[in-house]
Amino acid sequence: MSTVRVERLGHVELITMDRPQRRHAVDREMALQLEAAWEGFARGNARAAVLCASGDQAFCAGLDLDDPPPDPWICLPGLAVETDKPVIAAVSGWSVGLGLALTMAADLAVAGRSARFLYPEGRLGMTGGLISGLASRVPYKRAMQVMLLGEPFTAEQACAMDLINEVVDDGTHCERALQWAERIAGHAPLVMRTLKRLAKASLADSAAEAAARMQREVRAVARSADRAEGAAAARERRDPDFRGN
């Protein structure tokens, strides 16, 4: 069953989390589908992407603790796969835990007026550490307030700390994000990609982000045709025919 829908709207890709019965909490299958969506976006010819969720109750309620993915980082654009194309988050309802990390990972974000944000892992006795990247994206003390106090905060507060760019009327968040994406898609793609690469280079990776990038590289080797060829050649006692993929 698909819990992530991908639609092509001209030069824009709309990626919709669609698990409303669990408030879009991410389980193993949904994590893999998000990873596939980001890979498709990065390798395709869409010029910008919008990430949203169906309904207005929640953007993402975090990890599904009944079936959590072993590698939550595969959900995040820029960690699941490297992309120099802009990503916009369109947030409504609750953005909790991993949902907050998804908002953080986007290049731009817009939220409905009633949106709420929360990082509760301190109360749950768990963390994957991805949220630590917030300290390089918003003022340090604001990031620590979010992570250490674990208190909910409003869309207006999220905008004041620069977690999101704009607060809009409820129900118009996705429309606004698509407007921005279409405007970006109408600009010179080479310029947009270059500006994103240069801007991202100015951000310091958190230890968790650096570890995720290393895991991504190692996983790519483990899943490669060369890896399979090497194992086959060893079994068959012949020289391998590596192709570099």
MOKA-V889790 format. One record per helix or strand. SS is the DSSP state (alpha for helix, beta for strand). FROM is the first residue (numbers start at 1). LEN is the number of residues. Records with the same first field share a line. If there is no record, write none. Layout:
SS: FROM-LEN + FROM-LEN
This chain:
beta: 4-6 + 12-6 + 26-1 + 48-6 + 58-3 + 63-1 + 86-6 + 94-3 + 108-5 + 116-3 + 153-2 + 166-3
alpha: 20-3 + 28-16 + 72-4 + 98-8 + 121-4 + 130-7 + 140-10 + 155-6 + 173-13 + 189-13 + 207-16 + 225-12
